[in-house]
Amino acid sequence: AMHRRGTACAPWLTRSPHLGATRRNVARGQVMRSLCASKELRYPTMEDAVSMPREVFEYPPDVLLQMAENGDWDACKERVLREIMVVDEVSWDEAQETFNTINKANASGMFLAAMPYRIGVATALVCGFGSFPMVFDLHTALYFNELYVTTEVPPPEDLETWLEVGSWTWNWMEPPLGQLSFVLLCLQYSRAQMDNMNIKPYTQWLKDSRAHRLANNFPQYNSKIIEDFARADFLLDRD
C-alpha cells in the first residue's frame, strides 16, 4: 500500500529515463516520507527545482551510502573520491588522479580473468549460427556426412528444398543438440543450488578476490569503501 501511495504521489519517478533502478528506489523512498506524510499534495517550487541534485557528486552522504549498498558504480566511485579527500586532505579535483590510479589497479589482470567469458561468447555464437548450414545447407550436410556420419544419402528428389535437407540432417543433429540442451539445463540447476548454499560461482569469486586485492594494495583507505567499488565495477575497464 505504501508503495502504491508513493507512486501515486510522484508518478514521474517511474517514468524518468535519467534515473537508474537504485536511484528511483532511493528517490521514491524520500518522496514517500515527505510528500505522502499528509493528505495534501505539495507540488515542487522553483526553489525545490533549483536545489535538486543533478550529479552524483551533489548527493548527500546518506543517499550515496544507500546507492552504494545496492551496487551503484557511480555512488561507489564518489565514496572513494570522498575517502581520498579525507585521508589525503586534497580537493575533489585533486582526488581524481589518485582515483584513476585505483581504478587502473582494479582493472589490472582482468583481461585474462575474463577470458572464459570471451570463449563462452565466441563458442555460443559459432555453434548457434553454424547450426543453420549444418542442418539446412545440402553441401555442408553432404560434406559432414561423408566425414563423420556416413549414413545413407536420400535420393535427389528428397533433397530438393532446404526443409527436405533439414529433415534428413536432423537424424544426426538431434542427438548432440538435445544432449547439449540437457547439459545446459543441468548446469543451470546446479548453479541455482550453489546460490541456495551460498557457494560462490566463478563471477562472484572473481569479484571478491579483486576486491580484497585492491583493498590490500591501498590500505590507507577504508577497506569497505574500496571493496564496494571493486565489486560494483565491470570485469573490464570502463574506458
Sequence and secondary structure as in RCSB ss.txt:
>XXXX:A:sequence
AMHRRGTACAPWLTRSPHLGATRRNVARGQVMRSLCASKELRYPTMEDAVSMPREVFEYPPDVLLQMAENGDWDA
CKERVLREIMVVDEVSWDEAQETFNTINKANASGMFLAAMPYRIGVATALVCGFGSFPMVFDLHTALYFNELYVT
TEVPPPEDLETWLEVGSWTWNWMEPPLGQLSFVLLCLQYSRAQMDNMNIKPYTQWLKDSRAHRLANNFPQYNSKI
IEDFARADFLLDRD
>XXXX:A:secstr
 HHHHHHHH GGGGT TTS HHHHHHHHHHHHHHGGGSSS     HHHHHHS  SGGGS HHHHHHHHHTT HHH
HHHHHHHHHHHHHT  HHHHHHHHHHHHHHHHTTHHHHTHHHHHHHHHHHHHHHHHHHHHH HHHHHHHIIIII 
     GGGSSSHHHHHHHHHHHHHHHHHHHHHHHHHHHHHHHHHHHTT   HHHHHHHHHHHHHHHH TTS HHH
HHHHHHHS SS   
